[in-house]
């Protein structure tokens, strides 16, 4: 299987940052960072490394990766192939995850939007682009 997603040219492929991906142990990943601030990115992860996909297991992993969370929301979705949507926020970053069923495994699309030096307008632009990309995802049989 493979992922199809479509976006504008405001993102570029980037090297994997040290955090949080060094602790995820995904089998494969592709990361696209916002051209003006690479702390804002979208990542496509295959078999993302969660021990299981329960709310408690994911919350524990996110706390290990992102530190104390001000907000954490976990929602089961029954719109195959989308299985789970997760939203989290710590002091500086908004994290959103979409977990899709892919055969026996899972594909995760993870976004991070950092409360960076970017203007509110630029942050909204990034958020809209992330949403457009996620809404365009289609898991296709390969």
NORJO-V674469 format. One record per residue. PHI is phi as a letter, one per 30 degrees, with the letter a starting at -180 (999 if undefined). BURIAL is I if it has 9 or more other ideal C-beta (glycine too) atoms within 8 Angstrom, else O. D_LAST is the distance of its C-alpha to the last C-alpha in whole Angstrom. Layout:
BEGIN
phi-><PHI/PHI>
burial-><BURIAL/BURIAL>
d_last-><D_LAST/D_LAST>
END
This chain:
BEGIN
phi-><999/b/c/c/b/b/b/d/c/d/b/b/d/b/d/d/d/e/c/c/d/d/c/d/i/d/d/a/a/b/b/b/c/d/d/c/a/d/d/c/a/b/b/c/c/c/h/d/j/d/d/a/c/d/e/d/d/d/d/d/d/d/d/d/d/c/i/d/c/d/b/b/b/b/b/d/b/c/b/e/d/d/c/b/c/b/b/b/b/c/d/b/b/c/c/b/b/b/c/c/d/b/i/d/c/b/c/c/c/c/b/b/b/d/d/c/d/d/d/e/d/d/d/d/d/d/e/d/d/e/d/d/d/d/d/d/d/b/d/c/d/c>
burial-><I/O/I/O/I/O/I/O/O/I/I/O/O/I/O/O/I/O/O/O/I/O/O/I/O/I/O/O/I/O/I/I/I/I/O/O/I/O/I/I/I/I/I/I/I/I/I/I/O/I/O/O/I/O/O/O/I/I/I/O/I/I/I/O/I/I/O/O/I/O/O/I/O/I/O/O/O/O/O/O/O/I/I/I/I/I/I/I/I/I/O/O/I/I/I/I/I/I/I/I/I/I/O/O/O/I/I/I/I/I/I/I/I/I/O/O/O/I/O/O/O/I/I/O/I/I/I/O/I/I/O/I/I/I/O/I/I/O/I/O/O/O>
d_last-><4/6/10/11/15/18/21/25/26/28/26/25/23/26/26/26/29/31/31/29/26/28/29/25/24/20/18/16/17/18/21/23/27/29/31/34/34/31/32/30/26/23/20/17/17/14/17/20/22/24/26/25/24/28/30/32/30/28/32/33/30/31/35/34/32/34/37/39/37/39/37/34/32/29/28/26/24/23/20/17/15/18/20/23/24/27/30/32/35/37/40/38/35/32/29/27/23/21/19/15/14/11/11/14/14/15/14/18/19/22/25/28/31/34/38/38/41/39/41/40/38/36/35/34/32/30/30/29/26/25/25/23/20/20/20/18/15/12/9/6/4/0>
END
